[in-house]
Amino acid sequence: MSINTFGRLLRFTTWGESHGPALGAVVDGCPPGLELSEAAIQPFLDARRPGQSKFTTQRQEPDTVRILSGVFEGRTTGTPISLMIENVDQRSKDYSEVAKAYRPGHADYAYDAKYGFRDYRGGGRSSARETAARVAAGAVARLVIPEVAILGYVSEIGGDAIDPANFNADEIARNPFFCPDAAAAIRWEKIVDDARLAGSSVGGVVECLAIGVPAGWGAPLYGKLDADLAAGMMGINAVKGVEIGDGFAAARLTGEGNADPMRPGNDGPVFTANHAGGIAGGISTGQPVKVRVAFKPTSSILTPVETIDRDGQAAEIRTKGRHDPCVGIRGVPVVEAMMALVLADHKLLHRGQCG
């Protein structure tokens, strides 16, 4: 597999498999002199960690991170930062049937068609377990952009959306769904639990805001900030759609309805709307950057589904093991991490070109 690296100046490479001894990331291009410790990374991994409620996979992984290089006396040295997370709760026997037949909705068939060989244990390299490494790398990226506050939350599960009038950022940490609407979180308990008990799954939508991004990050044409954000989010497992700002809803507006009017302000323009999601022409405007990410229902379900085996013969498969009934829930820390990684890269690119 040839492409495991993302970014231009701030680059990260992830490595490892779902059921291997460990996985991790190497972050290259991080400026020197930034305070970094394992304790600074761990809270973000704890937010993504499985097994914290009945609404997520019951795989028990502590996701404890170790810094192997790139830090001396508590500060980054400017050299590659190597991060490692051990796997301690693999149950490879759960995937014996997956060795014989392909799971619809997973990368099993496509991976086998490309490489002629696959690690069927939990999906191997295609597993969402890989996202733990991205979250660790994202914690490093946040050090590069201290002026930016990143807030992710789930805005929809199983087709049931939050009420924007009930938005309360303090609620996000008070429920297992990263939900800013207390009433919606109560409804989601039944939606997700019903899917779990039925051996099925539901999809979700994650929204992410980056507040404090100054005007000027990004570039026209082939270095657009929104294009890189879309690429970063689409690279997350189970993501099937990304919107910037109003996204597809913008196609249903008029020109005047979609405009973001500006008025004079003491420190630059004051915007009266943000349909563009903080990005115009591929360059940040100084408004909050807003991204919406759609996660499909988890493909690993207990309900039998028609498929084929490696010989092309008809088969039926039900995926055993421990899986998320709604993968979008634990997608929030991953979306935040990719937001941080893209923004940090563009900050360094902007500084490199414009000083």
C-alpha positions in Angstrom: 0.0 0.0 0.0 1.6 3.2 -1.2 -0.3 6.1 0.3 -0.3 6.3 4.1 0.7 10.0 4.4 -1.4 13.1 4.6 -0.4 16.8 4.5 2.3 19.0 2.9 4.4 20.8 5.5 2.9 19.2 8.5 2.7 15.6 7.4 1.6 12.5 9.3 1.9 8.9 8.4 -0.1 6.2 10.2 0.9 2.6 10.5 -0.4 -0.7 12.0 -3.4 -2.9 11.8 -6.5 -3.5 13.8 -5.3 -6.8 15.2 -1.6 -6.3 15.1 0.5 -5.7 18.2 0.3 -1.9 17.9 -0.5 1.0 15.6 0.6 4.6 15.5 1.6 7.7 13.6 4.7 9.6 12.7 4.2 13.4 12.6 6.8 15.2 10.5 7.2 19.0 10.0 6.1 20.0 13.5 7.9 23.2 14.5 10.4 22.9 17.4 10.1 24.2 20.9 6.4 23.3 21.5 5.5 21.7 24.8 4.4 18.2 24.2 3.9 15.2 26.5 1.9 12.0 26.5 -0.5 13.6 29.0 -1.3 16.3 26.5 -2.3 13.7 23.9 -4.2 11.2 26.1 -7.4 13.1 26.6 -8.2 13.2 22.9 -7.6 9.4 22.7 -9.8 8.9 25.7 -12.6 10.7 24.0 -12.4 8.2 21.0 -11.7 5.1 23.1 -14.1 2.2 22.7 -16.1 0.5 25.4 -17.2 3.6 27.3 -21.0 3.0 27.0 -23.4 0.4 25.6 -23.8 2.6 22.5 -20.3 1.9 21.2 -18.2 -1.2 20.6 -17.3 -3.2 23.7 -13.7 -3.8 22.6 -11.7 -2.7 25.7 -8.6 -0.8 24.6 -6.9 1.7 27.0 -5.4 3.5 23.9 -2.4 4.6 26.0 0.0 6.6 23.8 3.8 6.5 24.0 6.1 9.1 22.4 9.1 7.3 20.9 10.9 10.2 19.3 10.8 13.9 18.4 10.5 15.2 22.0 13.3 16.2 24.4 12.8 17.6 27.9 9.1 18.1 27.2 9.5 20.0 23.9 9.3 19.1 20.3 12.7 19.0 18.6 11.6 19.6 15.0 12.4 16.0 14.1 9.7 13.3 13.3 7.5 12.6 16.3 6.7 8.9 16.5 3.6 7.9 18.5 2.6 4.3 19.4 -0.6 2.8 20.7 -0.6 -0.9 21.7 -3.5 -3.2 20.9 -4.4 -5.3 23.9 -7.9 -6.6 23.3 -7.9 -8.3 19.9 -10.3 -11.2 19.3 -9.3 -12.5 15.9 -11.4 -15.6 16.2 -14.5 -13.4 15.7 -13.5 -13.0 12.1 -13.2 -16.7 11.0 -16.2 -16.3 8.7 -14.9 -13.1 7.2 -11.9 -15.1 6.0 -14.2 -17.1 3.7 -16.7 -14.5 2.5 -16.8 -10.7 1.9 -18.7 -8.4 4.2 -21.0 -6.1 2.1 -20.3 -2.5 2.8 -16.7 -3.2 4.0 -13.5 -2.9 2.0 -13.1 -6.7 2.0 -13.8 -7.3 -1.7 -12.3 -4.1 -3.0 -9.1 -4.7 -1.0 -8.8 -8.3 -2.2 -9.5 -7.2 -5.8 -6.6 -4.6 -5.6 -4.0 -6.6 -3.7 -5.0 -10.2 -4.1 -4.5 -10.6 -0.3 -6.0 -9.2 2.8 -5.8 -9.2 6.6 -9.4 -10.2 7.4 -8.9 -9.7 11.2 -11.1 -6.7 11.9 -10.4 -5.3 8.4 -6.7 -5.0 9.0 -5.5 -1.7 7.6 -9.0 -0.8 6.6 -10.3 -0.9 10.1 -11.6 2.2 11.9 -9.1 1.2 14.6 -6.6 3.2 12.5 -8.3 6.4 13.5 -6.7 6.3 16.9 -3.4 7.1 15.3 -5.0 10.1 13.6 -6.4 11.4 16.9 -2.9 11.2 18.4 -1.5 13.1 15.4 -4.2 15.7 15.7 -3.3 16.4 19.3 0.2 17.4 18.0 -1.4 19.5 15.3 -3.4 21.5 17.9 -0.1 22.7 19.4 0.6 24.4 16.1 -2.7 26.4 16.1 -3.2 27.6 19.6 -5.3 30.5 18.3 -7.9 28.1 17.0 -10.7 26.4 19.1 -12.1 23.3 17.6 -15.6 22.0 18.6 -17.1 18.8 17.2 -20.4 17.3 18.0 -23.0 14.9 16.6 -26.0 16.7 15.0 -28.0 13.8 13.7 -28.4 10.1 14.4 -30.6 7.7 12.4 -32.3 10.7 10.6 -33.2 12.4 13.9 -31.5 15.9 14.1 -30.8 18.3 16.9 -32.9 21.4 17.3 -30.5 24.4 16.8 -32.5 26.4 19.3 -31.5 23.9 22.0 -27.8 24.1 21.2 -25.7 24.1 24.4 -22.0 23.4 24.0 -21.8 22.3 27.7 -24.1 19.4 27.0 -21.6 17.8 24.6 -19.6 16.3 27.4 -22.6 15.3 29.5 -23.9 12.4 27.3 -22.4 9.5 25.4 -23.4 10.9 22.0 -21.3 14.2 21.9 -24.8 15.8 21.5 -25.3 19.6 22.2 -29.1 19.1 22.5 -30.1 17.4 25.8 -33.6 16.4 24.4 -32.1 14.9 21.3 -29.6 12.8 23.4 -32.5 11.2 25.2 -34.2 10.3 21.9 -31.0 8.9 20.5 -30.6 6.5 23.4 -33.6 4.5 22.1 -32.7 4.9 18.5 -29.2 3.5 19.0 -30.2 0.9 21.6 -33.0 -0.5 19.3 -30.5 -0.8 16.4 -28.0 -2.5 18.7 -30.5 -5.0 20.1 -31.8 -5.8 16.6 -28.2 -6.5 15.4 -28.4 -3.6 13.1 -26.9 -0.1 12.9 -27.7 3.6 12.1 -25.8 6.4 10.5 -25.0 9.9 11.9 -23.8 13.4 11.0 -20.9 15.1 12.8 -20.5 18.9 12.6 -17.2 20.6 13.4 -16.4 24.2 14.0 -13.0 25.9 14.1 -13.2 29.3 15.7 -10.3 31.7 15.5 -9.0 30.8 12.1 -7.6 34.1 10.7 -8.3 35.3 7.2 -5.8 34.2 4.7 -5.2 30.5 5.2 -5.5 28.4 2.1 -4.8 29.1 -1.6 -6.7 29.4 -4.9 -7.2 26.4 -7.2 -5.1 23.4 -6.1 -4.4 24.4 -2.5 -7.9 25.3 -1.4 -8.5 25.0 2.3 -12.0 23.5 1.8 -10.7 21.0 -0.7 -8.1 19.7 1.7 -10.7 19.6 4.5 -13.0 17.6 2.3 -10.2 15.2 1.4 -9.2 14.8 5.0 -12.7 14.1 6.2 -13.5 11.7 3.3 -10.4 9.7 4.3 -12.1 8.8 7.6 -13.6 5.3 7.7 -17.3 5.1 7.0 -17.6 8.8 5.8 -19.7 9.1 2.6 -20.4 12.8 2.5 -18.8 16.2 3.4 -20.3 19.7 3.3 -18.6 23.0 3.9 -20.8 25.7 5.3 -24.3 25.3 3.9 -23.1 22.6 1.5 -25.8 21.1 -0.6 -28.4 23.5 0.9 -26.6 26.3 -0.9 -27.8 24.9 -4.2 -31.3 25.6 -3.1 -30.7 29.3 -2.3 -30.7 32.4 -4.5 -27.6 34.5 -5.0 -28.7 37.1 -2.4 -29.8 34.4 0.0 -26.4 32.7 -0.2 -24.4 35.9 0.2 -22.4 36.6 3.3 -22.9 40.4 3.7 -20.0 42.4 5.2 -20.1 45.6 7.2 -17.2 47.8 8.4 -15.7 46.8 11.7 -12.9 47.9 14.0 -10.7 44.9 13.2 -11.7 44.1 9.6 -15.1 43.3 8.1 -18.1 42.1 10.2 -20.0 39.4 8.5 -23.8 39.1 9.0 -24.0 35.5 7.7 -21.7 32.5 7.2 -23.2 30.4 4.4 -19.7 29.8 3.0 -18.5 28.1 6.2 -15.6 30.5 6.7 -13.9 29.8 3.4 -14.2 31.8 0.1 -12.2 31.0 -3.0 -10.4 28.3 -1.0 -9.1 30.9 1.5 -10.3 31.4 5.1 -12.3 34.6 5.7 -11.8 34.9 9.4 -15.2 33.5 10.2 -15.7 30.1 11.9 -14.8 27.3 9.6 -17.7 24.8 9.5 -17.7 21.2 8.2 -20.5 18.6 8.2 -19.5 15.0 7.9 -21.9 12.1 7.1 -21.2 8.7 8.5 -22.9 5.6 7.0 -24.4 3.0 9.2 -21.8 0.5 10.5 -21.5 -2.3 7.9 -20.7 -4.9 10.6 -24.1 -6.1 11.6 -25.5 -9.4 13.0 -28.4 -9.4 10.5 -27.5 -11.9 7.7 -26.7 -10.3 4.4 -26.2 -11.9 0.9 -22.7 -11.9 -0.4 -20.1 -14.1 -2.2 -17.1 -16.0 -1.1 -13.5 -15.7 -2.5 -14.5 -18.3 -5.2 -17.4 -16.2 -6.4 -20.0 -18.5 -5.0 -23.2 -17.2 -3.4 -23.0 -17.0 0.4 -24.6 -15.3 3.4 -22.7 -13.6 6.2 -23.5 -12.1 9.6 -20.6 -10.2 11.2 -19.8 -11.4 14.7 -17.6 -9.6 17.2 -17.9 -6.2 18.9 -18.9 -3.3 16.7 -20.4 0.3 17.0 -24.1 0.4 16.4 -23.5 4.0 15.2 -19.9 4.7 14.2 -20.6 8.4 13.9 -20.5 8.8 17.7 -16.8 8.0 18.0 -16.2 9.8 14.8 -16.4 13.2 16.6 -12.7 13.1 18.0 -11.5 11.9 14.6 -13.2 14.7 12.7 -11.8 17.2 15.2 -8.3 15.7 14.6 -8.5 16.0 10.9 -9.7 19.6 11.2 -6.6 20.3 13.4 -4.2 18.6 11.0 -5.5 20.4 7.9 -5.5 23.8 9.6 -2.1 23.4 11.1 -0.7 22.4 7.7 -2.3 25.4 6.0 -1.0 27.7 8.8 2.5 26.6 8.0 1.9 26.9 4.3 0.7 30.4 4.7 3.6 31.4 6.8 6.0 29.8 4.2 4.6 31.8 1.4 3.6 35.1 3.0 5.9 35.3 6.0 
